[in-house]
Amino acid sequence: MQYAAGHTQLGDLVKTELRSARDQAIAETVRAERAVTSHITNQVSRAQRSIANHMTVESRSTNEHVTKEGLRAETALKSHVSRGLQDVAGHISAAKREQEARMVDDNRLQRLLGSLKYPAMNERRNHVSQPHTGTFAWILDDDDDSASNDSSASDDSSASDGSQPVPRSHGRRASHVNNNLWDNLGDWLKSDNDIYWISGKPGSGKSTLVKFLVDSPRTRAALDMWRAGTVVLSHFFWKPGSLMQSNIKGLLCCLLHQVISSDPAVAPSMFARSAALAQKESHTDWSVEELNSTCLAVFTSHPSPICVFIDGLDEVCDEDGAPALMRVVDSLRAIPAVKVCVASRPEPRFLRRLQNHQHLRLQDLTFDDMRKYAWHVLAPYLSAAYAETSAKLEGPLPDALAKKAQGVFLWLHLAARSLIRGLDNGDHETELDQRLASLPNELSKLYSDMWMRLNGDTQLYRQTTALYLNLLLDSPAVYASVRFWLRSPPNGSLVIRGPEPNLLHFMATTQQAVQTAFINERVSISAPHLHRLCEETSNTVRVRCAGLVELVQVRPPLDLGPGLAILQPHLVTMVSFIHRTAYDFLAHTEEGQKILEYDTSSKADRKRWLLCGHLVQTRICSRGPGSISVQDAVSLAQRLKPHDYQETVLRVCREWYDDGLLIRQQPSLLQYVPLFQRDASCALFGYRSPLSASRFYPVVDHGEPESANAGDNGAA
């Protein structure tokens, strides 16, 4: 029992010890756990504080770095943007300056070109006829071409233009195939030789040939074999025209205008050589010496070779003369990259200087061309209605005409007209032969013969025709300082001025009733009635002026508005001599002077009629976009005699001025009025004194002046 009790006590003791040990172990474990937890907590806290501190420091450092980098980037960006803006502003400024410079350069260029252009500068060239189909083609053949054409040139039985074939020549070969008669022009164009002379009788076709050469692509092709890219320039002298059309100044202005227009890049170097060029506004601002030196400088420095064609050396005005003109030609051809082709009559003054250079005599080379022309002109009249005559004359008639023409195309042209009149009258072979045989061989005698045939013994016809011829002889002097403007939008102002009057002006000049209506009675005439008068004048010129005068439309009709549409063709149709030989015949031969003496009017009368005709034309065209300047109107009026008629016209000018029909321009109109007439003119135009008439302002639209300070001149 004791054992069991002891065993039980021992068991309880063990249990107590075990429980005590367990509790102690648990307590130790709890303490250890708490210690570890506390340690870990402390370490974590310490680590967190360390990390937080470190992160704070790093954050502060990063923020500072980011801030610094941001500021640096912002500064760099602002600097870059600023520099970019400065660059853009600089480019814009440079582009603006460049554009302004280009505008200034273009304005200077246009002013320079305007200062070189004079009225009717290209009129003579435009008046020269185009060669008849198939003629002059041989001039640019080389020697091989000429040789190959030797067997066929005179026997050509085909017509490339679709017209009737030219009949076989009877007995005479084409002379131009004989190379011993001339120096081949095509070969000269390809060579380094610097001058070629085309000589020929009056009326032989020299001007037509020069125009053919200037316009032909074959000319440029031949010149390119000399030097590639050759620039072709040309000038046509015209003695019956204005002074600028016949003097050396006009030649130099024309050549300079063409060479600058063909390559405007030459202008800056011109301005660099002479700043004064930028101030020139008119050909009157140039001296011949300035033009000559400028022309030589431009030609010498021009990047391209130049070939100059000059027609009508013999038509240079007497004031300049042939020696001075030849000095200009010689100075041009002395430039290494320049060659010159000239044309003139074979006068001694040119023979001496040019006969030893390459040349041709045109009248020796054109027999075949004349046959072609004669046949093609007459063929329509040798038609079915004249079948028998045509069969007999198809060969001999062209030959006879060409032979009798002796190389003078103009004679052939006039003689063909006479034969056509015979064919129209139903002449048969015998009558045509007689008509041909009776035609004089010389041009002057032919002119006299035509005059007699057309005007006969009728005194009235002779007097009227002589008046027309005298008016044409006097017109260049009247037109020399008169401008008539037609403003035809959108092309701006167009000057209608030249040595010859247009048909409307010529009608107004010869119809005294028209002048009385517009100037004295201040009434108008309807456009249809004026058109009929122009048609009557045109018919009289064609019928009565014996072929000495022709009507030539020099440009397409202008758009002057519906009210004047019917008169448009008459404004651009010029009344002019058919050729310089006609002018020379009337002005310088005894036969011509006898014809002119049938006109009983005085030179002063004719001058007054021409000037008043000009004023009438101005009044007619004032219904549309046309007008005349104040100074021109008064300039016209102050030339008139007697003085009572002059005052009448001045009063008319004042009325037109008030109605806005006269363009008001600078300079003062009073510089155009002689001192002894200024008081009267001032009174008519409402000025207190000549000194107060200081300005006229331009008009924007017809009859509507721009607003401007009127000053003290009292002008509306």
Secondary structure, DSSP 8 states (H G I E B T S, - for coil): -HHHHHHHHHHHHHHHHHHHHHHHHHHHHHHHHHHHHHHHHHHHHHHHHHHHHHHHHHHHHHHHHHHHHHHHHHHHHHHHHHHHHHHHHHHHHHHHHHHHHHHHHHHHHHHHHHHH--TTTTHHHHHS----TTSSGGGG--HHHHHHHTTTGGG----TTSS------SS---GGG-GGGS--HHHHHHSS--EEEEE--TTSSHHHHHHHHHH-HHHHHHHHHHSTT-EEEEEE--TTS-GGGTSHHHHHHHHHHHHHHH-GGGHHHHHHH-GGGGG--SGGG--HHHHHHHHHHHHHH-SS-EEEEEE-GGGS-TTTHHHHHHHHHHHHHTSTTEEEEEEE---HHHHHHHTTSEEEEGGGT-HHHHHHHHHHHHTTTSSGGGHHHHHHHTTHHHHHHHHHHTT-HHHHHHHHHHHHHHHHTT--HHHHHHHHHHS-SSHHHHHHHHHHHHHTT-HHHHHHHHHHHHHHHHHHHHHTT---EEE-TTS-EEE---SS-BHHHHHHHH-HHHHIIIIIS-----HHHHHHHHHHHHHHHHHHSTTSEEEEE-S------GGGGGGHHHHTEEEEESSHHHHHHHHHSHHHHHHHTT----HHHHHHHHHHHHHHHHHHHTTTTEEEEHHHHHHHHHT-SSHHHHHHHHHHHHHHHHTT-EE--SS-GGGGS-GGGHHHHHHHTT-SSGGG------EEETTEE-----TTS---
